[in-house]
Amino acid sequence: MNYWMVKSEPGSYSWEDFKKAKEDIWDGVRNYQARNFLKEMQLGDKVLFYHSGKEKAVVGVAEVSEEHFPDPTDEKWEAVKLKVNSQLKNPVTLHEIKAEDALADMLMLRQSRLSVMSMEKTEFDLILKMGS
């Protein structure tokens, strides 16, 4: 199993929007590195859902429900399907992530503009623990 983080501006597509849909296509990614991560996602992989913009916090957990396929908005790119898994009891803010030494090497801290990224299992598990 692999672990991922996807980021979305809540004004464009929020965790609440995703919860209402229960399952949705993750599309619109227009960065080659993020696209490559989408291509690596496998059925059942766990995904943290991060609100970017003003909120800057991990708010929920999703799961890959369909592996990569051509992005319906532009078939030169890739998309995956994600389904809602659970909401974090307490959102984990960017400030909290940066303050945790064990998370210092997270890709999101080195490439903050990346909208889809891989994570280590230890990073994923620690963020879940911080949000419980």
N, CA and C of each residue as an Amber inpcrd file, in Angstrom:
protein
   396
   0.8430000  -1.1760000   0.0000000   0.0000000   0.0000000   0.0000000
   0.8900000   1.2420000   0.0000000   0.4270000   2.2590000  -0.7160000
   1.1150000   3.5360000  -0.7690000   0.2590000   4.6030000  -0.1010000
   0.8980000   5.7190000   0.2150000   0.2350000   6.7990000   0.9390000
   0.4670000   8.1020000   0.1960000  -0.5790000   8.9260000   0.1620000
  -0.5800000  10.1310000  -0.6620000  -1.2290000  11.2930000   0.0730000
  -1.0260000  12.4700000  -0.4840000  -1.7640000  13.6590000  -0.0530000
  -2.2330000  14.3760000  -1.3120000  -3.4850000  14.7930000  -1.2970000
  -4.0140000  15.6600000  -2.3500000  -4.4270000  16.9680000  -1.6880000
  -4.2540000  18.0510000  -2.4380000  -4.5550000  19.3720000  -1.8980000
  -5.6060000  20.0440000  -2.7670000  -6.5290000  20.7390000  -2.1090000
  -7.5740000  21.4490000  -2.8240000  -7.9240000  22.7360000  -2.0920000
  -8.1750000  23.7640000  -2.8450000  -8.6590000  25.0220000  -2.3000000
 -10.1320000  24.8140000  -1.9220000 -10.4920000  25.0060000  -0.6440000
 -11.8700000  24.7280000  -0.2270000 -12.9260000  25.5230000  -1.0030000
 -12.5660000  26.6910000  -1.5100000 -13.5210000  27.4750000  -2.2960000
 -13.8140000  26.8480000  -3.6510000 -12.8870000  26.0090000  -4.1280000
 -13.0710000  25.3160000  -5.4060000 -13.6780000  23.9350000  -5.2140000
 -13.1160000  23.1750000  -4.2700000 -13.6200000  21.8330000  -3.9710000
 -13.1820000  21.4890000  -2.5550000 -14.1350000  21.4490000  -1.6600000
 -13.8340000  21.2500000  -0.2370000 -14.0690000  19.7990000   0.1900000
 -13.6140000  19.5040000   1.3850000 -13.8790000  18.2030000   1.9990000
 -15.3880000  17.9880000   2.0970000 -16.1310000  19.0360000   2.4150000
 -17.5930000  18.9270000   2.5060000 -18.1900000  18.5460000   1.1540000
 -17.6830000  19.1510000   0.0730000 -18.1410000  18.7860000  -1.2750000
 -17.8570000  17.3050000  -1.5440000 -16.6570000  16.8840000  -1.1710000
 -16.2370000  15.5020000  -1.3860000 -17.1030000  14.5370000  -0.5690000
 -17.3810000  14.9000000   0.6940000 -18.2360000  14.0390000   1.5360000
 -19.6270000  13.8780000   0.9290000 -20.1700000  14.9520000   0.3750000
 -21.4920000  14.8740000  -0.2570000 -21.4680000  13.9290000  -1.4570000
 -20.3800000  13.9860000  -2.2270000 -20.2550000  13.1290000  -3.4080000
 -19.9600000  11.6770000  -3.0270000 -19.2850000  11.4680000  -1.8980000
 -18.8640000  10.1550000  -1.3900000 -17.7360000   9.5310000  -2.2180000
 -17.7230000   9.7730000  -3.4970000 -16.6820000   9.2930000  -4.3950000
 -16.6350000  10.2670000  -5.5650000 -15.4220000  10.5780000  -6.0360000
 -15.3210000  11.5650000  -7.1090000 -14.0200000  11.3900000  -7.8740000
 -14.0010000  11.9690000  -9.0600000 -12.7990000  11.9590000  -9.8990000
 -11.8790000  13.0770000  -9.4330000 -10.6040000  12.7430000  -9.2580000
  -9.5940000  13.7510000  -8.9290000  -8.9050000  14.1040000 -10.2390000
  -9.3190000  15.2420000 -10.7990000  -8.8380000  15.6430000 -12.1190000
  -8.3440000  17.0900000 -12.0740000  -7.9700000  17.6040000 -13.2210000
  -7.5240000  18.9820000 -13.3090000  -6.0760000  19.2130000 -12.9160000
  -5.3200000  18.1430000 -12.6630000  -3.9130000  18.2650000 -12.2730000
  -3.0950000  18.5850000 -13.5190000  -2.3440000  19.6940000 -13.4610000
  -1.5700000  20.1300000 -14.6280000  -0.1040000  20.3710000 -14.2730000
   0.4520000  19.4380000 -13.5320000   1.8530000  19.4610000 -13.1560000
   2.3880000  18.0650000 -13.4390000   3.5330000  17.9720000 -14.1170000
   4.0390000  16.6670000 -14.5310000   4.3870000  15.7560000 -13.3540000
   4.9860000  16.3040000 -12.3050000   5.3250000  15.4710000 -11.1510000
   4.0570000  14.9640000 -10.4680000   3.0610000  15.8410000 -10.2920000
   1.7890000  15.4300000  -9.6860000   1.0930000  14.3930000 -10.5730000
   1.1440000  14.5920000 -11.8910000   0.5560000  13.6100000 -12.8140000
   1.2080000  12.2490000 -12.6470000   2.5270000  12.2340000 -12.5090000
   3.2360000  10.9650000 -12.3290000   2.8150000  10.2850000 -11.0330000
   2.5750000  11.0740000  -9.9790000   2.0810000  10.4900000  -8.7270000
   0.6950000   9.8740000  -8.9360000  -0.1830000  10.5610000  -9.6910000
  -1.5120000  10.0030000  -9.9770000  -1.3690000   8.6450000 -10.6810000
  -0.4070000   8.5390000 -11.5860000  -0.2020000   7.2970000 -12.3240000
   0.2940000   6.1660000 -11.4240000   0.9220000   6.5140000 -10.2990000
   1.4350000   5.5030000  -9.3650000   0.3820000   5.0340000  -8.3660000
  -0.7050000   5.7780000  -8.2200000  -1.7200000   5.4170000  -7.2240000
  -2.3510000   4.0760000  -7.5850000  -2.5520000   3.2560000  -6.5470000
  -3.1310000   1.9340000  -6.7430000  -4.4130000   1.7950000  -5.9250000
  -5.2800000   0.9380000  -6.3970000  -6.5460000   0.6680000  -5.7360000
  -6.3160000   0.3910000  -4.2510000  -7.0300000   1.1060000  -3.3870000
  -6.9250000   0.8920000  -1.9470000  -5.8980000   1.7640000  -1.2530000
  -5.0280000   2.4410000  -2.0110000  -4.0620000   3.3420000  -1.3820000
  -4.7940000   4.4010000  -0.5700000  -4.1910000   4.8270000   0.5370000
  -4.7770000   5.8380000   1.4230000  -4.2750000   7.2280000   1.0370000
  -5.1700000   8.2100000   1.1710000  -4.9010000   9.5700000   0.7150000
  -5.3720000  10.5760000   1.7630000  -4.4840000  11.4730000   2.1750000
  -4.8930000  12.5720000   3.0420000  -5.4410000  13.7010000   2.1780000
  -6.5180000  14.3100000   2.6240000  -7.1640000  15.4260000   1.9290000
  -6.8010000  16.7030000   2.6700000  -6.1140000  17.6050000   1.9810000
  -5.5840000  18.8290000   2.5810000  -6.2850000  20.0420000   1.9890000
  -6.7910000  20.9220000   2.8510000  -7.3430000  22.1940000   2.4090000
  -6.2090000  23.2040000   2.3020000  -5.9570000  23.6760000   1.1010000
  -4.9400000  24.7040000   0.9060000  -5.5840000  26.0830000   1.0940000
  -4.9080000  27.1210000   0.6670000  -5.4570000  28.4670000   0.8020000
  -5.3780000  28.9610000   2.2240000  -6.4270000  29.5990000   2.6910000
  -6.4240000  30.1950000   4.0310000  -6.4110000  29.1540000   5.1480000
  -7.0870000  28.0360000   4.9520000  -7.2140000  27.0390000   6.0240000
  -5.9140000  26.2900000   6.3000000  -5.2630000  25.7960000   5.2660000
  -3.9900000  25.0720000   5.3780000  -4.0200000  23.9820000   6.4540000
  -4.8250000  22.9370000   6.2010000  -4.9410000  21.8540000   7.1760000
  -5.3800000  20.5540000   6.5100000  -4.8760000  19.4460000   7.0390000
  -5.3560000  18.1270000   6.6410000  -6.6890000  17.9260000   7.3480000
  -7.7270000  17.5930000   6.5800000  -9.0680000  17.5130000   7.1570000
  -9.7080000  16.1300000   7.0610000  -9.1800000  15.2630000   6.1760000
  -9.8270000  13.9730000   6.0260000  -8.9480000  12.9460000   5.3420000
  -9.4960000  11.7370000   5.2450000  -8.8040000  10.6100000   4.6360000
  -9.6930000  10.0430000   3.5300000  -9.0670000   9.7720000   2.3990000
  -9.7610000   9.1590000   1.2630000  -9.0230000   7.8780000   0.8910000
  -9.5610000   7.2070000  -0.0970000  -8.9720000   5.9620000  -0.5840000
  -9.0900000   5.9430000  -2.1020000  -8.0870000   5.4330000  -2.7730000
  -8.1320000   5.3120000  -4.2290000  -9.1430000   4.2180000  -4.5740000
 -10.1690000   4.5910000  -5.3330000 -11.1960000   3.6240000  -5.7120000
 -11.1270000   3.2410000  -7.1920000 -10.3330000   3.9880000  -7.9610000
 -10.0790000   3.6140000  -9.3560000  -8.7220000   4.1780000  -9.7510000
  -7.8900000   3.3050000 -10.2980000  -6.5480000   3.7150000 -10.7020000
  -6.6010000   4.6280000 -11.9210000  -5.4820000   5.2140000 -12.2550000
  -5.4010000   6.2880000 -13.2450000  -6.0680000   5.9540000 -14.5770000
  -6.6210000   7.0060000 -15.1570000  -7.2680000   6.9530000 -16.4630000
  -7.1510000   8.3490000 -17.0660000  -7.4220000   8.5260000 -18.3510000
  -7.3110000   9.8610000 -18.9460000  -8.2510000  10.8670000 -18.2590000
  -7.7060000  12.0280000 -17.9540000  -8.4850000  13.0980000 -17.3310000
  -9.6120000  13.5000000 -18.2780000 -10.8690000  13.4150000 -17.8290000
 -11.9860000  13.7500000 -18.7110000 -11.9880000  15.2120000 -19.1570000
 -11.2870000  16.0830000 -18.4300000 -11.2460000  17.4990000 -18.8190000
 -10.1350000  17.7850000 -19.8270000  -9.1750000  16.8660000 -19.9730000
  -8.0810000  16.9840000 -20.9420000  -7.3590000  15.6430000 -20.9750000
  -7.6220000  14.8590000 -21.9990000  -7.1350000  13.4770000 -22.0540000
  -5.6220000  13.3430000 -22.1850000  -4.8970000  14.4450000 -22.3060000
  -3.4290000  14.3840000 -22.3090000  -2.9060000  14.2140000 -20.8820000
  -3.7780000  14.4120000 -19.8990000  -3.4100000  14.3310000 -18.4890000
  -4.0680000  13.1160000 -17.8570000  -3.8580000  12.9300000 -16.5600000
  -4.3580000  11.7510000 -15.8430000  -5.3100000  12.1680000 -14.7180000
  -6.1400000  11.2260000 -14.3080000  -7.0420000  11.4020000 -13.1680000
  -7.1330000  10.0620000 -12.4400000  -7.6370000  10.1050000 -11.2210000
  -7.9720000   8.9010000 -10.4620000  -9.3420000   9.1290000  -9.8510000
  -9.9050000   8.0760000  -9.3150000 -11.1520000   8.2240000  -8.5700000
 -10.8360000   7.9580000  -7.1050000 -11.3550000   8.8310000  -6.2430000
 -11.1760000   8.7030000  -4.8010000 -12.5220000   8.5660000  -4.1320000
 -12.5420000   7.8370000  -3.0150000 -13.7660000   7.7670000  -2.2100000
 -13.4450000   8.2070000  -0.7840000 -14.4370000   8.7630000  -0.1350000
 -14.2990000   9.2410000   1.2340000 -14.0590000   8.0560000   2.1560000
 -13.1260000   8.2180000   3.0660000 -12.8630000   7.2080000   4.0780000
 -13.3320000   7.7350000   5.4320000 -12.6810000   8.7930000   5.9360000
 -13.0650000   9.3360000   7.2440000 -12.6140000  10.7880000   7.3800000
 -13.2790000  11.4830000   8.2630000 -12.9080000  12.8630000   8.5670000
 -12.0430000  12.8630000   9.8270000 -11.0250000  13.7130000   9.8440000
 -10.2120000  13.8260000  11.0530000 -11.0300000  14.5240000  12.1360000
 -10.9140000  14.0390000  13.3490000 -11.6190000  14.6580000  14.4760000
 -11.1400000  16.1040000  14.6470000  -9.8330000  16.3040000  14.5110000
  -9.2290000  17.6380000  14.6140000  -8.3640000  17.8660000  13.3770000
  -8.6600000  18.8920000  12.5660000  -7.7890000  19.1800000  11.4290000
  -6.3500000  19.3920000  11.9000000  -5.4040000  18.9280000  11.0920000
  -3.9850000  19.0880000  11.4050000  -3.4590000  20.2100000  10.5210000
  -3.1010000  21.3170000  11.1510000  -2.7040000  22.5080000  10.4080000
  -1.2800000  22.4090000   9.8780000  -1.0020000  23.2340000   8.8930000
   0.3460000  23.3200000   8.3600000   1.3240000  23.7290000   9.4550000
   0.9020000  24.6290000  10.3120000   1.7400000  25.0610000  11.4350000
   2.1140000  23.8610000  12.3210000   1.1480000  23.0010000  12.6280000
   1.4120000  21.8150000  13.4470000   2.3450000  20.8350000  12.7310000
   2.1490000  20.6940000  11.4260000   3.0070000  19.7990000  10.6440000
   4.4480000  20.3120000  10.6680000   4.6180000  21.6110000  10.4440000
   5.9640000  22.2050000  10.4410000   6.6290000  22.1180000  11.8110000
   5.8500000  22.1150000  12.8720000   6.3950000  22.0720000  14.2320000
   6.8130000  20.6660000  14.6560000   6.4060000  19.6520000  13.9020000
   6.6950000  18.2610000  14.2510000   7.9830000  17.8130000  13.5560000
   9.0350000  17.5910000  14.3340000  10.3400000  17.2110000  13.7770000
  10.2660000  15.9610000  12.8990000   9.4390000  15.0150000  13.2660000
   9.3300000  13.7610000  12.5090000   8.7380000  13.9740000  11.1120000
   8.1680000  15.1570000  10.8560000   7.5710000  15.4480000   9.5500000
   8.4190000  16.4240000   8.7230000   9.6030000  16.7370000   9.2060000
  10.4500000  17.7520000   8.5740000  10.8170000  17.4320000   7.1250000
  10.8430000  16.1520000   6.7590000  11.2330000  15.7680000   5.4010000
  10.0480000  15.5450000   4.4650000   8.8450000  15.8820000   4.9030000
   7.6690000  15.6910000   4.0490000   7.8110000  16.4620000   2.7430000
   7.3960000  15.8390000   1.6800000   7.4580000  16.4680000   0.3650000
   6.6500000  17.7620000   0.3330000   5.5340000  17.8070000   1.0310000
   4.7010000  19.0210000   1.0040000   5.4230000  20.2300000   1.5810000
   6.3910000  20.0080000   2.4480000   7.1420000  21.1200000   3.0280000
   8.2670000  21.5790000   2.0960000   8.7070000  20.7100000   1.2120000
   9.7640000  21.0590000   0.2620000   9.2170000  21.5530000  -1.0670000
   8.0230000  21.0800000  -1.4420000   7.3940000  21.4830000  -2.7000000
   5.9430000  21.8580000  -2.4070000   5.7700000  23.0000000  -1.8140000
   4.4690000  23.3990000  -1.2820000   3.3940000  23.6020000  -2.3480000
   3.7670000  23.8150000  -3.5890000   2.7650000  24.0630000  -4.6300000
   2.2720000  22.7750000  -5.3010000   2.8630000  21.6440000  -4.9550000
   2.4820000  20.3710000  -5.5450000   1.1090000  19.9430000  -5.0130000
   0.1770000  19.6210000  -5.9040000  -1.1930000  19.3180000  -5.4860000
  -1.4550000  17.8400000  -5.2200000  -0.5670000  16.9720000  -5.6730000
  -0.6600000  15.5330000  -5.4250000   0.7470000  15.0800000  -5.0990000
   0.9090000  14.3660000  -3.9830000   2.2680000  13.9560000  -3.6000000
   2.2500000  12.6700000  -2.8010000   3.3860000  12.0070000  -2.8370000
   3.5460000  10.7790000  -2.0680000   3.9070000  11.1220000  -0.6320000
   3.6820000  10.1450000   0.2460000   4.0140000  10.2820000   1.6620000
   4.5970000   8.9660000   2.1480000   5.3650000   9.0510000   3.2050000
   5.8230000   7.8510000   3.8930000   4.7120000   7.3740000   4.8320000
   4.6420000   6.0850000   5.0710000   3.6320000   5.5310000   5.9890000
   3.7600000   6.1720000   7.3690000   4.9870000   6.3780000   7.8250000
   5.1970000   6.9810000   9.1530000   4.6250000   8.4020000   9.2080000
   4.7730000   9.1640000   8.1270000   4.2240000  10.5230000   8.0660000
   2.6980000  10.4770000   8.0870000   2.1370000   9.5900000   7.2820000
   0.6910000   9.4240000   7.2020000   0.1220000   9.0610000   8.5770000
   0.7250000   8.0580000   9.2070000   0.2480000   7.5890000  10.5110000
   0.3600000   8.6760000  11.5830000   1.4340000   9.4390000  11.5540000
   1.6100000  10.5010000  12.5520000   0.5620000  11.5930000  12.3740000
   0.2720000  11.9710000  11.1470000  -0.7560000  12.9880000  10.9100000
  -2.1200000  12.4750000  11.3760000  -2.4140000  11.2020000  11.1190000
  -3.6740000  10.6200000  11.6280000  -3.7280000  10.6980000  13.1460000
  -2.6340000  10.3570000  13.7930000  -2.5700000  10.4070000  15.2570000
  -2.7700000  11.8360000  15.7490000  -2.1300000  12.8000000  15.0790000
  -2.2700000  14.2070000  15.4690000  -3.7130000  14.6940000  15.3080000
  -4.4320000  14.1150000  14.3470000  -5.8030000  14.5420000  14.0870000
  -6.8700000  13.8050000  14.8660000  -6.4420000  12.8440000  15.7180000
  -7.4480000  12.0600000  16.4640000  -7.7740000  12.6800000  17.8210000
